[in-house]
Amino acid sequence: MNEKNSIVEIWVYLSGSPLLALFITLAAFQVGLFVYQKSKQSPLANPVAIAVILVATFIQVIDMPYATYFQGAQFIHFLLGSATVSLAIPIYRGLGSLKKRSFPLIVALLAGGGASILSAVGIATLLGADKTIIGAMYSKSVTAPIAMGIAERIGASPTLTAIFAVATGILGAILAPFVLNALGMKSWWQRGFPIGVAAHGLGTSRAFSINHEAGAYASLAMGMHGIVGAIAIPVLFHFFNS
């Protein structure tokens, strides 16, 4: 009986510890990565999507409050800032390619970014979504760390924006190969750039796992989209809501 009580006490202590949340997050991603590799890198077995499902299920089962979970997950969340700053590296390395293919890349960036905002905001508006959701839809088209900063500038919810941004990245990483194959796009730079524009960091990670050139152009697109979005999205938001 004492042994059972001891086990219960240990579990109560661990369930409230931030380190448990950190362990759950890292373990879930490792499981997702294992499944992704065993599936021969199938886009349907996206490791981030698997990790999100596992983490959400586990903390629901053990009844862990989100605030407690985030105390541990914030150590990983902190790295988002460093990842955002590191976007300067692929942009610098890709300047040579950007000069050679500047026109199609810039057109693709503006068209992709514009279509992402207009379609998301338009659909949300037509479906009668409230202003909180519509506001989050403006900035979800760029990578999550930048999107959260934009959300604060335009008065939208950073948390809701992050959810939409991550969901966009996951869906983009899963669906992009099928869409690009259907369009007959075979050049790696042509496949990588739209993935970076549409699917952010998750799509870029997926592109790097397939081909280095595709990953380089995806990271270039993600960085450029983040810079342009940080400047243009607040302007567009205030223009349409003035």
Secondary structure as UniProt FT lines:
FT   HELIX           2..15
FT   HELIX           18..38
FT   TURN            39..40
FT   HELIX           43..45
FT   HELIX           47..61
FT   TURN            62..63
FT   HELIX           66..77
FT   HELIX           79..85
FT   TURN            86..87
FT   HELIX           88..93
FT   HELIX           95..100
FT   HELIX           102..126
FT   TURN            127..128
FT   HELIX           131..139
FT   TURN            140..141
FT   HELIX           144..154
FT   HELIX           158..182
FT   TURN            183..184
FT   HELIX           188..210
FT   HELIX           212..240
//
